[in-house]
Amino acid sequence: MPIWTRDDEYEKFEVHGHPTNMVVDLGKRLCTCQFWIMPCVHACAALTRVNKKPEDFCHKWLTMDAYRDTYAHYINPFFGQSLWEESEQNRP
Ligand SMILES: [Zn+2]
């Protein structure tokens, strides 16, 4: 059960639960339970209270743009070792 702290931005909540209560700040994307990569259950409760979607509060690492950036590059194909040229340099 999220309890609004009555801050001007409507972003700070005390979320009552078990085993203890947590403090959620939607503006700073903080919850006392964890580092915020995606909203925890406490943040989701607060977001429901303010009619906002949890997916809009996920870290940018979890976006499709980040996924596409990660896999935007490819590995060039390379022929087999038997086709390599002999080097005149010392072997490593
Ligand atoms: Zn939490």
PDB file of the backbone (N, CA, C, O) and the ligand in Angstrom, with CONECT records:
HET     ZN  A 101       1
ATOM      1  N   MET A   1       0.847  -1.182   0.000  1.00  0.00           N
ATOM      2  CA  MET A   1       0.000   0.000   0.000  1.00  0.00           C
ATOM      3  C   MET A   1       0.890   1.242   0.000  1.00  0.00           C
ATOM      4  O   MET A   1       1.555   1.518   0.998  1.00  0.00           O
ATOM      5  N   PRO A   2       0.912   1.993  -1.102  1.00  0.00           N
ATOM      6  CA  PRO A   2       1.722   3.204  -1.163  1.00  0.00           C
ATOM      7  C   PRO A   2       1.014   4.393  -0.497  1.00  0.00           C
ATOM      8  O   PRO A   2      -0.148   4.691  -0.769  1.00  0.00           O
ATOM      9  N   ILE A   3       1.760   5.046   0.376  1.00  0.00           N
ATOM     10  CA  ILE A   3       1.228   6.233   1.043  1.00  0.00           C
ATOM     11  C   ILE A   3       1.991   7.444   0.526  1.00  0.00           C
ATOM     12  O   ILE A   3       3.205   7.536   0.702  1.00  0.00           O
ATOM     13  N   TRP A   4       1.299   8.357  -0.100  1.00  0.00           N
ATOM     14  CA  TRP A   4       1.908   9.565  -0.655  1.00  0.00           C
ATOM     15  C   TRP A   4       2.386  10.458   0.490  1.00  0.00           C
ATOM     16  O   TRP A   4       1.669  10.646   1.473  1.00  0.00           O
ATOM     17  N   THR A   5       3.596  11.009   0.363  1.00  0.00           N
ATOM     18  CA  THR A   5       4.146  11.865   1.402  1.00  0.00           C
ATOM     19  C   THR A   5       3.679  13.311   1.287  1.00  0.00           C
ATOM     20  O   THR A   5       4.041  14.158   2.105  1.00  0.00           O
ATOM     21  N   ARG A   6       2.894  13.578   0.291  1.00  0.00           N
ATOM     22  CA  ARG A   6       2.348  14.909   0.020  1.00  0.00           C
ATOM     23  C   ARG A   6       3.415  15.889  -0.472  1.00  0.00           C
ATOM     24  O   ARG A   6       3.315  17.093  -0.234  1.00  0.00           O
ATOM     25  N   ASP A   7       4.436  15.368  -1.158  1.00  0.00           N
ATOM     26  CA  ASP A   7       5.415  16.267  -1.773  1.00  0.00           C
ATOM     27  C   ASP A   7       4.770  16.941  -2.976  1.00  0.00           C
ATOM     28  O   ASP A   7       3.799  16.436  -3.540  1.00  0.00           O
ATOM     29  N   ASP A   8       5.320  18.085  -3.359  1.00  0.00           N
ATOM     30  CA  ASP A   8       4.723  18.882  -4.439  1.00  0.00           C
ATOM     31  C   ASP A   8       4.726  18.157  -5.785  1.00  0.00           C
ATOM     32  O   ASP A   8       3.840  18.374  -6.611  1.00  0.00           O
ATOM     33  N   GLU A   9       5.724  17.294  -6.005  1.00  0.00           N
ATOM     34  CA  GLU A   9       5.848  16.636  -7.319  1.00  0.00           C
ATOM     35  C   GLU A   9       5.026  15.340  -7.415  1.00  0.00           C
ATOM     36  O   GLU A   9       4.941  14.740  -8.486  1.00  0.00           O
ATOM     37  N   TYR A  10       4.428  14.915  -6.311  1.00  0.00           N
ATOM     38  CA  TYR A  10       3.647  13.677  -6.283  1.00  0.00           C
ATOM     39  C   TYR A  10       4.531  12.490  -6.674  1.00  0.00           C
ATOM     40  O   TYR A  10       4.139  11.644  -7.478  1.00  0.00           O
ATOM     41  N   GLU A  11       5.754  12.444  -6.079  1.00  0.00           N
ATOM     42  CA  GLU A  11       6.722  11.420  -6.465  1.00  0.00           C
ATOM     43  C   GLU A  11       7.242  10.582  -5.296  1.00  0.00           C
ATOM     44  O   GLU A  11       7.834   9.527  -5.522  1.00  0.00           O
ATOM     45  N   LYS A  12       7.039  11.017  -4.077  1.00  0.00           N
ATOM     46  CA  LYS A  12       7.613  10.307  -2.933  1.00  0.00           C
ATOM     47  C   LYS A  12       6.539   9.550  -2.175  1.00  0.00           C
ATOM     48  O   LYS A  12       5.492  10.094  -1.824  1.00  0.00           O
ATOM     49  N   PHE A  13       6.830   8.265  -1.930  1.00  0.00           N
ATOM     50  CA  PHE A  13       5.853   7.390  -1.282  1.00  0.00           C
ATOM     51  C   PHE A  13       6.524   6.532  -0.221  1.00  0.00           C
ATOM     52  O   PHE A  13       7.692   6.162  -0.337  1.00  0.00           O
ATOM     53  N   GLU A  14       5.766   6.232   0.799  1.00  0.00           N
ATOM     54  CA  GLU A  14       6.146   5.209   1.759  1.00  0.00           C
ATOM     55  C   GLU A  14       5.265   4.014   1.417  1.00  0.00           C
ATOM     56  O   GLU A  14       4.037   4.087   1.474  1.00  0.00           O
ATOM     57  N   VAL A  15       5.925   2.912   1.061  1.00  0.00           N
ATOM     58  CA  VAL A  15       5.178   1.726   0.640  1.00  0.00           C
ATOM     59  C   VAL A  15       5.193   0.724   1.784  1.00  0.00           C
ATOM     60  O   VAL A  15       6.246   0.202   2.152  1.00  0.00           O
ATOM     61  N   HIS A  16       4.038   0.464   2.332  1.00  0.00           N
ATOM     62  CA  HIS A  16       3.916  -0.452   3.464  1.00  0.00           C
ATOM     63  C   HIS A  16       3.871  -1.885   2.968  1.00  0.00           C
ATOM     64  O   HIS A  16       3.154  -2.208   2.020  1.00  0.00           O
ATOM     65  N   GLY A  17       4.646  -2.739   3.620  1.00  0.00           N
ATOM     66  CA  GLY A  17       4.672  -4.138   3.223  1.00  0.00           C
ATOM     67  C   GLY A  17       5.451  -4.963   4.206  1.00  0.00           C
ATOM     68  O   GLY A  17       5.849  -4.484   5.267  1.00  0.00           O
ATOM     69  N   HIS A  18       5.670  -6.235   3.838  1.00  0.00           N
ATOM     70  CA  HIS A  18       6.398  -7.158   4.695  1.00  0.00           C
ATOM     71  C   HIS A  18       7.727  -7.495   4.046  1.00  0.00           C
ATOM     72  O   HIS A  18       7.732  -7.709   2.834  1.00  0.00           O
ATOM     73  N   PRO A  19       8.833  -7.560   4.725  1.00  0.00           N
ATOM     74  CA  PRO A  19       8.921  -7.487   6.186  1.00  0.00           C
ATOM     75  C   PRO A  19       8.968  -6.051   6.713  1.00  0.00           C
ATOM     76  O   PRO A  19       8.847  -5.842   7.920  1.00  0.00           O
ATOM     77  N   THR A  20       9.137  -5.077   5.850  1.00  0.00           N
ATOM     78  CA  THR A  20       9.238  -3.706   6.348  1.00  0.00           C
ATOM     79  C   THR A  20       8.746  -2.718   5.299  1.00  0.00           C
ATOM     80  O   THR A  20       8.458  -3.098   4.164  1.00  0.00           O
ATOM     81  N   ASN A  21       8.653  -1.468   5.680  1.00  0.00           N
ATOM     82  CA  ASN A  21       8.226  -0.435   4.741  1.00  0.00           C
ATOM     83  C   ASN A  21       9.420   0.047   3.918  1.00  0.00           C
ATOM     84  O   ASN A  21      10.565  -0.027   4.364  1.00  0.00           O
ATOM     85  N   MET A  22       9.142   0.532   2.730  1.00  0.00           N
ATOM     86  CA  MET A  22      10.182   1.052   1.844  1.00  0.00           C
ATOM     87  C   MET A  22       9.826   2.477   1.452  1.00  0.00           C
ATOM     88  O   MET A  22       8.660   2.870   1.479  1.00  0.00           O
ATOM     89  N   VAL A  23      10.847   3.243   1.089  1.00  0.00           N
ATOM     90  CA  VAL A  23      10.647   4.599   0.594  1.00  0.00           C
ATOM     91  C   VAL A  23      10.937   4.592  -0.901  1.00  0.00           C
ATOM     92  O   VAL A  23      11.993   4.136  -1.341  1.00  0.00           O
ATOM     93  N   VAL A  24       9.995   5.099  -1.666  1.00  0.00           N
ATOM     94  CA  VAL A  24      10.130   5.172  -3.122  1.00  0.00           C
ATOM     95  C   VAL A  24      10.103   6.633  -3.537  1.00  0.00           C
ATOM     96  O   VAL A  24       9.229   7.398  -3.128  1.00  0.00           O
ATOM     97  N   ASP A  25      11.087   7.004  -4.365  1.00  0.00           N
ATOM     98  CA  ASP A  25      11.105   8.333  -4.963  1.00  0.00           C
ATOM     99  C   ASP A  25      11.065   8.141  -6.476  1.00  0.00           C
ATOM    100  O   ASP A  25      12.072   7.792  -7.092  1.00  0.00           O
ATOM    101  N   LEU A  26       9.916   8.367  -7.057  1.00  0.00           N
ATOM    102  CA  LEU A  26       9.757   8.147  -8.500  1.00  0.00           C
ATOM    103  C   LEU A  26      10.575   9.139  -9.303  1.00  0.00           C
ATOM    104  O   LEU A  26      11.064   8.805 -10.383  1.00  0.00           O
ATOM    105  N   GLY A  27      10.732  10.351  -8.798  1.00  0.00           N
ATOM    106  CA  GLY A  27      11.496  11.370  -9.510  1.00  0.00           C
ATOM    107  C   GLY A  27      12.966  11.011  -9.614  1.00  0.00           C
ATOM    108  O   GLY A  27      13.580  11.201 -10.664  1.00  0.00           O
ATOM    109  N   LYS A  28      13.534  10.492  -8.536  1.00  0.00           N
ATOM    110  CA  LYS A  28      14.941  10.099  -8.525  1.00  0.00           C
ATOM    111  C   LYS A  28      15.116   8.637  -8.912  1.00  0.00           C
ATOM    112  O   LYS A  28      16.244   8.161  -9.039  1.00  0.00           O
ATOM    113  N   ARG A  29      14.037   7.938  -9.096  1.00  0.00           N
ATOM    114  CA  ARG A  29      14.048   6.505  -9.415  1.00  0.00           C
ATOM    115  C   ARG A  29      14.840   5.737  -8.367  1.00  0.00           C
ATOM    116  O   ARG A  29      15.791   5.019  -8.676  1.00  0.00           O
ATOM    117  N   LEU A  30      14.424   5.908  -7.135  1.00  0.00           N
ATOM    118  CA  LEU A  30      15.062   5.247  -6.002  1.00  0.00           C
ATOM    119  C   LEU A  30      14.037   4.490  -5.180  1.00  0.00           C
ATOM    120  O   LEU A  30      12.895   4.924  -5.027  1.00  0.00           O
ATOM    121  N   CYS A  31      14.462   3.353  -4.654  1.00  0.00           N
ATOM    122  CA  CYS A  31      13.706   2.627  -3.649  1.00  0.00           C
ATOM    123  C   CYS A  31      14.721   2.122  -2.644  1.00  0.00           C
ATOM    124  O   CYS A  31      15.836   1.762  -3.021  1.00  0.00           O
ATOM    125  N   THR A  32      14.363   2.089  -1.398  1.00  0.00           N
ATOM    126  CA  THR A  32      15.316   1.652  -0.380  1.00  0.00           C
ATOM    127  C   THR A  32      15.635   0.165  -0.491  1.00  0.00           C
ATOM    128  O   THR A  32      16.557  -0.306   0.175  1.00  0.00           O
ATOM    129  N   CYS A  33      14.923  -0.569  -1.286  1.00  0.00           N
ATOM    130  CA  CYS A  33      15.176  -2.015  -1.366  1.00  0.00           C
ATOM    131  C   CYS A  33      16.270  -2.392  -2.343  1.00  0.00           C
ATOM    132  O   CYS A  33      16.825  -3.484  -2.227  1.00  0.00           O
ATOM    133  N   GLN A  34      16.614  -1.521  -3.323  1.00  0.00           N
ATOM    134  CA  GLN A  34      17.543  -1.961  -4.358  1.00  0.00           C
ATOM    135  C   GLN A  34      18.011  -0.825  -5.231  1.00  0.00           C
ATOM    136  O   GLN A  34      17.481   0.285  -5.185  1.00  0.00           O
ATOM    137  N   PHE A  35      19.042  -1.134  -6.047  1.00  0.00           N
ATOM    138  CA  PHE A  35      19.470  -0.261  -7.124  1.00  0.00           C
ATOM    139  C   PHE A  35      18.424  -0.372  -8.231  1.00  0.00           C
ATOM    140  O   PHE A  35      18.018  -1.477  -8.593  1.00  0.00           O
ATOM    141  N   TRP A  36      17.996   0.742  -8.759  1.00  0.00           N
ATOM    142  CA  TRP A  36      16.871   0.769  -9.688  1.00  0.00           C
ATOM    143  C   TRP A  36      17.328   0.551 -11.123  1.00  0.00           C
ATOM    144  O   TRP A  36      17.840   1.473 -11.758  1.00  0.00           O
ATOM    145  N   ILE A  37      17.147  -0.650 -11.632  1.00  0.00           N
ATOM    146  CA  ILE A  37      17.335  -0.899 -13.061  1.00  0.00           C
ATOM    147  C   ILE A  37      15.954  -1.006 -13.699  1.00  0.00           C
ATOM    148  O   ILE A  37      15.697  -0.448 -14.765  1.00  0.00           O
ATOM    149  N   MET A  38      15.093  -1.721 -13.033  1.00  0.00           N
ATOM    150  CA  MET A  38      13.683  -1.743 -13.413  1.00  0.00           C
ATOM    151  C   MET A  38      12.883  -1.582 -12.121  1.00  0.00           C
ATOM    152  O   MET A  38      13.349  -1.974 -11.052  1.00  0.00           O
ATOM    153  N   PRO A  39      11.696  -1.015 -12.214  1.00  0.00           N
ATOM    154  CA  PRO A  39      10.942  -0.755 -10.986  1.00  0.00           C
ATOM    155  C   PRO A  39      10.677  -2.036 -10.193  1.00  0.00           C
ATOM    156  O   PRO A  39      10.222  -3.041 -10.740  1.00  0.00           O
ATOM    157  N   CYS A  40      10.970  -1.975  -8.901  1.00  0.00           N
ATOM    158  CA  CYS A  40      10.688  -3.104  -8.011  1.00  0.00           C
ATOM    159  C   CYS A  40       9.184  -3.110  -7.696  1.00  0.00           C
ATOM    160  O   CYS A  40       8.437  -2.250  -8.162  1.00  0.00           O
ATOM    161  N   VAL A  41       8.772  -4.071  -6.918  1.00  0.00           N
ATOM    162  CA  VAL A  41       7.347  -4.192  -6.584  1.00  0.00           C
ATOM    163  C   VAL A  41       6.853  -2.959  -5.830  1.00  0.00           C
ATOM    164  O   VAL A  41       5.694  -2.571  -5.982  1.00  0.00           O
ATOM    165  N   HIS A  42       7.707  -2.340  -5.024  1.00  0.00           N
ATOM    166  CA  HIS A  42       7.317  -1.134  -4.281  1.00  0.00           C
ATOM    167  C   HIS A  42       7.115   0.041  -5.238  1.00  0.00           C
ATOM    168  O   HIS A  42       6.144   0.790  -5.127  1.00  0.00           O
ATOM    169  N   ALA A  43       8.053   0.187  -6.182  1.00  0.00           N
ATOM    170  CA  ALA A  43       7.931   1.261  -7.167  1.00  0.00           C
ATOM    171  C   ALA A  43       6.704   1.040  -8.048  1.00  0.00           C
ATOM    172  O   ALA A  43       6.008   1.992  -8.400  1.00  0.00           O
ATOM    173  N   CYS A  44       6.438  -0.219  -8.402  1.00  0.00           N
ATOM    174  CA  CYS A  44       5.250  -0.515  -9.220  1.00  0.00           C
ATOM    175  C   CYS A  44       3.973  -0.124  -8.470  1.00  0.00           C
ATOM    176  O   CYS A  44       3.017   0.369  -9.069  1.00  0.00           O
ATOM    177  N   ALA A  45       3.971  -0.347  -7.174  1.00  0.00           N
ATOM    178  CA  ALA A  45       2.797   0.043  -6.383  1.00  0.00           C
ATOM    179  C   ALA A  45       2.621   1.559  -6.411  1.00  0.00           C
ATOM    180  O   ALA A  45       1.505   2.057  -6.557  1.00  0.00           O
ATOM    181  N   ALA A  46       3.728   2.290  -6.269  1.00  0.00           N
ATOM    182  CA  ALA A  46       3.655   3.750  -6.311  1.00  0.00           C
ATOM    183  C   ALA A  46       3.267   4.240  -7.701  1.00  0.00           C
ATOM    184  O   ALA A  46       2.494   5.188  -7.843  1.00  0.00           O
ATOM    185  N   LEU A  47       3.811   3.588  -8.722  1.00  0.00           N
ATOM    186  CA  LEU A  47       3.473   3.983 -10.098  1.00  0.00           C
ATOM    187  C   LEU A  47       1.997   3.748 -10.387  1.00  0.00           C
ATOM    188  O   LEU A  47       1.361   4.552 -11.069  1.00  0.00           O
ATOM    189  N   THR A  48       1.459   2.669  -9.882  1.00  0.00           N
ATOM    190  CA  THR A  48       0.024   2.410 -10.058  1.00  0.00           C
ATOM    191  C   THR A  48      -0.790   3.528  -9.416  1.00  0.00           C
ATOM    192  O   THR A  48      -1.810   3.968  -9.946  1.00  0.00           O
ATOM    193  N   ARG A  49      -0.311   3.970  -8.268  1.00  0.00           N
ATOM    194  CA  ARG A  49      -1.014   5.042  -7.549  1.00  0.00           C
ATOM    195  C   ARG A  49      -1.099   6.331  -8.377  1.00  0.00           C
ATOM    196  O   ARG A  49      -2.098   7.048  -8.320  1.00  0.00           O
ATOM    197  N   VAL A  50      -0.029   6.618  -9.155  1.00  0.00           N
ATOM    198  CA  VAL A  50      -0.006   7.845  -9.953  1.00  0.00           C
ATOM    199  C   VAL A  50      -0.359   7.590 -11.424  1.00  0.00           C
ATOM    200  O   VAL A  50      -0.156   8.454 -12.277  1.00  0.00           O
ATOM    201  N   ASN A  51      -0.884   6.404 -11.705  1.00  0.00           N
ATOM    202  CA  ASN A  51      -1.326   6.039 -13.056  1.00  0.00           C
ATOM    203  C   ASN A  51      -0.217   6.175 -14.104  1.00  0.00           C
ATOM    204  O   ASN A  51      -0.435   6.700 -15.196  1.00  0.00           O
ATOM    205  N   LYS A  52       0.984   5.686 -13.744  1.00  0.00           N
ATOM    206  CA  LYS A  52       2.072   5.669 -14.714  1.00  0.00           C
ATOM    207  C   LYS A  52       2.492   4.232 -14.962  1.00  0.00           C
ATOM    208  O   LYS A  52       2.268   3.354 -14.128  1.00  0.00           O
ATOM    209  N   LYS A  53       3.109   3.996 -16.123  1.00  0.00           N
ATOM    210  CA  LYS A  53       3.470   2.633 -16.521  1.00  0.00           C
ATOM    211  C   LYS A  53       4.887   2.280 -16.076  1.00  0.00           C
ATOM    212  O   LYS A  53       5.808   3.065 -16.297  1.00  0.00           O
ATOM    213  N   PRO A  54       5.084   1.101 -15.446  1.00  0.00           N
ATOM    214  CA  PRO A  54       6.420   0.688 -15.017  1.00  0.00           C
ATOM    215  C   PRO A  54       7.440   0.666 -16.161  1.00  0.00           C
ATOM    216  O   PRO A  54       8.607   0.998 -15.951  1.00  0.00           O
ATOM    217  N   GLU A  55       7.017   0.284 -17.349  1.00  0.00           N
ATOM    218  CA  GLU A  55       7.966   0.199 -18.471  1.00  0.00           C
ATOM    219  C   GLU A  55       8.563   1.551 -18.841  1.00  0.00           C
ATOM    220  O   GLU A  55       9.625   1.615 -19.460  1.00  0.00           O
ATOM    221  N   ASP A  56       7.882   2.633 -18.462  1.00  0.00           N
ATOM    222  CA  ASP A  56       8.431   3.968 -18.719  1.00  0.00           C
ATOM    223  C   ASP A  56       9.480   4.360 -17.685  1.00  0.00           C
ATOM    224  O   ASP A  56      10.102   5.416 -17.805  1.00  0.00           O
ATOM    225  N   PHE A  57       9.683   3.517 -16.669  1.00  0.00           N
ATOM    226  CA  PHE A  57      10.636   3.821 -15.603  1.00  0.00           C
ATOM    227  C   PHE A  57      11.776   2.800 -15.535  1.00  0.00           C
ATOM    228  O   PHE A  57      12.468   2.705 -14.521  1.00  0.00           O
ATOM    229  N   CYS A  58      11.967   2.047 -16.606  1.00  0.00           N
ATOM    230  CA  CYS A  58      13.083   1.104 -16.659  1.00  0.00           C
ATOM    231  C   CYS A  58      14.355   1.836 -17.070  1.00  0.00           C
ATOM    232  O   CYS A  58      14.306   2.843 -17.777  1.00  0.00           O
ATOM    233  N   HIS A  59      15.499   1.316 -16.616  1.00  0.00           N
ATOM    234  CA  HIS A  59      16.787   1.898 -16.996  1.00  0.00           C
ATOM    235  C   HIS A  59      16.950   1.782 -18.506  1.00  0.00           C
ATOM    236  O   HIS A  59      16.418   0.861 -19.127  1.00  0.00           O
ATOM    237  N   LYS A  60      17.692   2.725 -19.096  1.00  0.00           N
ATOM    238  CA  LYS A  60      17.861   2.718 -20.557  1.00  0.00           C
ATOM    239  C   LYS A  60      18.562   1.451 -21.048  1.00  0.00           C
ATOM    240  O   LYS A  60      18.457   1.107 -22.225  1.00  0.00           O
ATOM    241  N   TRP A  61      19.291   0.741 -20.142  1.00  0.00           N
ATOM    242  CA  TRP A  61      19.933  -0.516 -20.521  1.00  0.00           C
ATOM    243  C   TRP A  61      18.903  -1.545 -20.981  1.00  0.00           C
ATOM    244  O   TRP A  61      19.231  -2.456 -21.742  1.00  0.00           O
ATOM    245  N   LEU A  62      17.679  -1.405 -20.529  1.00  0.00           N
ATOM    246  CA  LEU A  62      16.653  -2.406 -20.833  1.00  0.00           C
ATOM    247  C   LEU A  62      15.781  -2.020 -22.018  1.00  0.00           C
ATOM    248  O   LEU A  62      14.782  -2.686 -22.291  1.00  0.00           O
ATOM    249  N   THR A  63      16.142  -0.961 -22.724  1.00  0.00           N
ATOM    250  CA  THR A  63      15.316  -0.527 -23.850  1.00  0.00           C
ATOM    251  C   THR A  63      15.682  -1.294 -25.116  1.00  0.00           C
ATOM    252  O   THR A  63      16.767  -1.869 -25.211  1.00  0.00           O
ATOM    253  N   MET A  64      14.793  -1.297 -26.067  1.00  0.00           N
ATOM    254  CA  MET A  64      15.058  -1.928 -27.360  1.00  0.00           C
ATOM    255  C   MET A  64      16.177  -1.192 -28.082  1.00  0.00           C
ATOM    256  O   MET A  64      16.938  -1.812 -28.825  1.00  0.00           O
ATOM    257  N   ASP A  65      16.294   0.130 -27.878  1.00  0.00           N
ATOM    258  CA  ASP A  65      17.394   0.875 -28.503  1.00  0.00           C
ATOM    259  C   ASP A  65      18.743   0.368 -27.996  1.00  0.00           C
ATOM    260  O   ASP A  65      19.678   0.213 -28.781  1.00  0.00           O
ATOM    261  N   ALA A  66      18.852   0.107 -26.681  1.00  0.00           N
ATOM    262  CA  ALA A  66      20.098  -0.412 -26.118  1.00  0.00           C
ATOM    263  C   ALA A  66      20.384  -1.806 -26.669  1.00  0.00           C
ATOM    264  O   ALA A  66      21.530  -2.125 -26.987  1.00  0.00           O
ATOM    265  N   TYR A  67      19.363  -2.627 -26.782  1.00  0.00           N
ATOM    266  CA  TYR A  67      19.519  -3.981 -27.339  1.00  0.00           C
ATOM    267  C   TYR A  67      20.028  -3.893 -28.781  1.00  0.00           C
ATOM    268  O   TYR A  67      20.959  -4.602 -29.163  1.00  0.00           O
ATOM    269  N   ARG A  68      19.412  -3.022 -29.567  1.00  0.00           N
ATOM    270  CA  ARG A  68      19.822  -2.880 -30.970  1.00  0.00           C
ATOM    271  C   ARG A  68      21.249  -2.353 -31.071  1.00  0.00           C
ATOM    272  O   ARG A  68      22.013  -2.794 -31.930  1.00  0.00           O
ATOM    273  N   ASP A  69      21.619  -1.405 -30.192  1.00  0.00           N
ATOM    274  CA  ASP A  69      22.996  -0.887 -30.193  1.00  0.00           C
ATOM    275  C   ASP A  69      23.994  -1.993 -29.861  1.00  0.00           C
ATOM    276  O   ASP A  69      25.073  -2.057 -30.450  1.00  0.00           O
ATOM    277  N   THR A  70      23.635  -2.860 -28.921  1.00  0.00           N
ATOM    278  CA  THR A  70      24.522  -3.948 -28.511  1.00  0.00           C
ATOM    279  C   THR A  70      24.815  -4.886 -29.681  1.00  0.00           C
ATOM    280  O   THR A  70      25.949  -5.331 -29.858  1.00  0.00           O
ATOM    281  N   TYR A  71      23.802  -5.177 -30.464  1.00  0.00           N
ATOM    282  CA  TYR A  71      23.949  -6.142 -31.543  1.00  0.00           C
ATOM    283  C   TYR A  71      24.011  -5.491 -32.916  1.00  0.00           C
ATOM    284  O   TYR A  71      23.748  -6.139 -33.929  1.00  0.00           O
ATOM    285  N   ALA A  72      24.361  -4.193 -32.950  1.00  0.00           N
ATOM    286  CA  ALA A  72      24.436  -3.470 -34.224  1.00  0.00           C
ATOM    287  C   ALA A  72      25.662  -3.889 -35.032  1.00  0.00           C
ATOM    288  O   ALA A  72      25.684  -3.749 -36.254  1.00  0.00           O
ATOM    289  N   HIS A  73      26.687  -4.407 -34.338  1.00  0.00           N
ATOM    290  CA  HIS A  73      27.928  -4.783 -35.023  1.00  0.00           C
ATOM    291  C   HIS A  73      27.900  -6.277 -35.340  1.00  0.00           C
ATOM    292  O   HIS A  73      27.084  -7.022 -34.797  1.00  0.00           O
ATOM    293  N   TYR A  74      28.784  -6.697 -36.206  1.00  0.00           N
ATOM    294  CA  TYR A  74      28.863  -8.116 -36.523  1.00  0.00           C
ATOM    295  C   TYR A  74      30.332  -8.509 -36.605  1.00  0.00           C
ATOM    296  O   TYR A  74      31.210  -7.651 -36.692  1.00  0.00           O
ATOM    297  N   ILE A  75      30.585  -9.798 -36.577  1.00  0.00           N
ATOM    298  CA  ILE A  75      31.948 -10.313 -36.670  1.00  0.00           C
ATOM    299  C   ILE A  75      32.196 -10.713 -38.119  1.00  0.00           C
ATOM    300  O   ILE A  75      31.418 -11.461 -38.710  1.00  0.00           O
ATOM    301  N   ASN A  76      33.287 -10.206 -38.684  1.00  0.00           N
ATOM    302  CA  ASN A  76      33.614 -10.548 -40.068  1.00  0.00           C
ATOM    303  C   ASN A  76      33.953 -12.028 -40.176  1.00  0.00           C
ATOM    304  O   ASN A  76      34.596 -12.578 -39.282  1.00  0.00           O
ATOM    305  N   PRO A  77      33.536 -12.676 -41.243  1.00  0.00           N
ATOM    306  CA  PRO A  77      33.930 -14.074 -41.448  1.00  0.00           C
ATOM    307  C   PRO A  77      35.424 -14.124 -41.767  1.00  0.00           C
ATOM    308  O   PRO A  77      35.981 -13.163 -42.298  1.00  0.00           O
ATOM    309  N   PHE A  78      36.070 -15.249 -41.443  1.00  0.00           N
ATOM    310  CA  PHE A  78      37.505 -15.371 -41.674  1.00  0.00           C
ATOM    311  C   PHE A  78      37.820 -16.786 -42.110  1.00  0.00           C
ATOM    312  O   PHE A  78      37.268 -17.749 -41.578  1.00  0.00           O
ATOM    313  N   PHE A  79      38.720 -16.908 -43.091  1.00  0.00           N
ATOM    314  CA  PHE A  79      39.059 -18.236 -43.611  1.00  0.00           C
ATOM    315  C   PHE A  79      39.904 -19.028 -42.615  1.00  0.00           C
ATOM    316  O   PHE A  79      40.422 -18.476 -41.644  1.00  0.00           O
ATOM    317  N   GLY A  80      40.035 -20.336 -42.874  1.00  0.00           N
ATOM    318  CA  GLY A  80      40.693 -21.246 -41.938  1.00  0.00           C
ATOM    319  C   GLY A  80      42.197 -21.059 -41.820  1.00  0.00           C
ATOM    320  O   GLY A  80      42.821 -20.437 -42.681  1.00  0.00           O
ATOM    321  N   GLN A  81      42.776 -21.595 -40.758  1.00  0.00           N
ATOM    322  CA  GLN A  81      44.186 -21.417 -40.427  1.00  0.00           C
ATOM    323  C   GLN A  81      45.109 -21.970 -41.513  1.00  0.00           C
ATOM    324  O   GLN A  81      46.206 -21.446 -41.706  1.00  0.00           O
ATOM    325  N   SER A  82      44.688 -23.013 -42.222  1.00  0.00           N
ATOM    326  CA  SER A  82      45.536 -23.602 -43.264  1.00  0.00           C
ATOM    327  C   SER A  82      45.756 -22.631 -44.423  1.00  0.00           C
ATOM    328  O   SER A  82      46.658 -22.847 -45.233  1.00  0.00           O
ATOM    329  N   LEU A  83      44.982 -21.601 -44.521  1.00  0.00           N
ATOM    330  CA  LEU A  83      45.120 -20.610 -45.599  1.00  0.00           C
ATOM    331  C   LEU A  83      45.859 -19.348 -45.135  1.00  0.00           C
ATOM    332  O   LEU A  83      46.013 -18.397 -45.902  1.00  0.00           O
ATOM    333  N   TRP A  84      46.311 -19.347 -43.885  1.00  0.00           N
ATOM    334  CA  TRP A  84      47.006 -18.157 -43.384  1.00  0.00           C
ATOM    335  C   TRP A  84      48.407 -18.087 -43.979  1.00  0.00           C
ATOM    336  O   TRP A  84      49.007 -19.118 -44.283  1.00  0.00           O
ATOM    337  N   GLU A  85      48.929 -16.877 -44.144  1.00  0.00           N
ATOM    338  CA  GLU A  85      50.302 -16.701 -44.618  1.00  0.00           C
ATOM    339  C   GLU A  85      51.258 -16.917 -43.466  1.00  0.00           C
ATOM    340  O   GLU A  85      50.958 -16.570 -42.324  1.00  0.00           O
ATOM    341  N   GLU A  86      52.444 -17.509 -43.775  1.00  0.00           N
ATOM    342  CA  GLU A  86      53.488 -17.667 -42.764  1.00  0.00           C
ATOM    343  C   GLU A  86      54.074 -16.297 -42.468  1.00  0.00           C
ATOM    344  O   GLU A  86      54.319 -15.506 -43.379  1.00  0.00           O
ATOM    345  N   SER A  87      54.293 -16.026 -41.215  1.00  0.00           N
ATOM    346  CA  SER A  87      54.896 -14.757 -40.834  1.00  0.00           C
ATOM    347  C   SER A  87      56.398 -14.940 -40.634  1.00  0.00           C
ATOM    348  O   SER A  87      56.849 -16.012 -40.230  1.00  0.00           O
ATOM    349  N   GLU A  88      57.157 -13.907 -40.911  1.00  0.00           N
ATOM    350  CA  GLU A  88      58.602 -13.943 -40.683  1.00  0.00           C
ATOM    351  C   GLU A  88      58.928 -13.422 -39.281  1.00  0.00           C
ATOM    352  O   GLU A  88      60.092 -13.417 -38.882  1.00  0.00           O
ATOM    353  N   GLN A  89      57.960 -13.004 -38.566  1.00  0.00           N
ATOM    354  CA  GLN A  89      58.152 -12.500 -37.197  1.00  0.00           C
ATOM    355  C   GLN A  89      58.277 -13.667 -36.217  1.00  0.00           C
ATOM    356  O   GLN A  89      57.872 -14.788 -36.522  1.00  0.00           O
ATOM    357  N   ASN A  90      58.838 -13.396 -35.044  1.00  0.00           N
ATOM    358  CA  ASN A  90      58.916 -14.402 -33.989  1.00  0.00           C
ATOM    359  C   ASN A  90      57.523 -14.821 -33.556  1.00  0.00           C
ATOM    360  O   ASN A  90      56.582 -14.029 -33.535  1.00  0.00           O
ATOM    361  N   ARG A  91      57.431 -16.081 -33.216  1.00  0.00           N
ATOM    362  CA  ARG A  91      56.119 -16.555 -32.709  1.00  0.00           C
ATOM    363  C   ARG A  91      55.876 -15.977 -31.338  1.00  0.00           C
ATOM    364  O   ARG A  91      56.825 -15.783 -30.578  1.00  0.00           O
ATOM    365  N   PRO A  92      54.686 -15.708 -31.012  1.00  0.00           N
ATOM    366  CA  PRO A  92      54.406 -15.135 -29.670  1.00  0.00           C
ATOM    367  C   PRO A  92      54.693 -16.133 -28.568  1.00  0.00           C
ATOM    368  O   PRO A  92      54.515 -15.822 -27.391  1.00  0.00           O
TER     369      PRO A  92
HETATM  370 ZN    ZN A 101      11.563  -1.559  -3.705  1.00  0.00          ZN2+
END
